[in-house]
Amino acid sequence: MEKYAFKYDELPVYKVAEGVERRLVKTDNLMMVNIEFRDGPTSEPDPFHSHPHEQVCYVVEGEVYLFVGDNEKAHIKAGDKFAIPSGIPHTIQRLTPVVRLIDCFTPIREDFL
């Protein structure tokens, strides 16, 4: 039987780095990722990265600076959202001790599995 409902506390936890964890659910073409950072605030932005996936993000808790390409940094806080098209370099800098994000990607990020 196919599973369609997922309890947050029952999802596998993937440790990305010290103080950084993610949990995810996916279909064949869409992925939702809860990522929790407990390593802030950080003194510098993370390295820029890009990927072929489209990404939208909702900030659940905390505050970050968002850097996208050559644009000026944006101050993003809980309740805010951002969207990153495919192939655009971007990164964040955490401004609070805890930052919790919900990212959605299409297509799914095989590198997260």
N, C-alpha and C positions, 0 to 999 in steps of 0.2 A: 504494500500500500504506500502510495506517495505521501510525503509529509508536506503540509502547507503552512502550518503555524509553528512558530519558534519562540520559546521563552528565552529572554536575554541571558539569564543565569545558566541556561542549559547549553548555550552555544559554545563550541570550542574556543579557547583563548589562545591566540597566537602572539607570542612575545616577540616584538619587532626589535627592540633594544631595551636597555635598562630604563625602566619607567615608562615604556610605551607598549601598549597592548591593543590588539584588534580582534573583533568578532565579526563574522560575516554571514550573510545569506545570499543566495543567488538563484537565478533561473538560467536558461540557456544563453540569454543575451543581456541580462541586467544583473548588477551586483550592488548590494547595500553593505557598507562597512561602517561599524562603530569603531572609532579609534579614540583611545584615551591616552593622553600624555600626562604624566605625573612628574615631569622633569623640568618644569618651568619655575620661574621665568628664565628664558634663555637670553644670553647677551648678544647673540648674533642670529641672523636667519639661518635656517637649514640650507644646504646647497640647493640651487635651482635644479629642477628636473622637468622632464616632459614625457608624455606617453601618447600613444595613438588613441587612447580612450577619451570619450567625452566625460566630464566630471561635473557634478553639482554637489554642493556641500551645505549643510545646515550646522551652525554652531550651537551646540546644546548648552555648553558651560564654558566660561572663561573668555579670554580676549587674546587676539592675535593681530599681528600686522600681516597683511597679505601682499605679496609681491608678484606681479604678473608682467612678464616681459620687461619693457622699458618704462612702464607706467609708474606713476608715483605710488608709494605704498598706501594701502587702505587699512584703516583701523576697523576691525571687525570684532563684534562681541556677541554674547549669547542672544539668540533670536535672529541673528543676521544670516544671510545666505550668500554664496558666490557660485559662479559657473565658469568653468575653464574649457574652452574648445580643444579639440584634438591637436596635439603637437605644439601647444603654447608653453614656453618655459614659465614655471611658477614655483613659489615656495611660501612658507610661513615662518614667523618668529613668534614664539609663545611669550605672552606678557604676564600671565598669571601662573600660580603653582600647578593648577589643574586646567587642562583644556580637553573638552570632549566634543568630537565632531561626528556627524553622520555623512559619509560620502556615498554617492551613487555613481557607478561607472557603467558605460556601455561602449563596446562589448565588455564582457567580464574580464577582470585582470587575472589571467592565468598565473602570473607571477605571485599572486597573493595566496594561491591554493597550495 
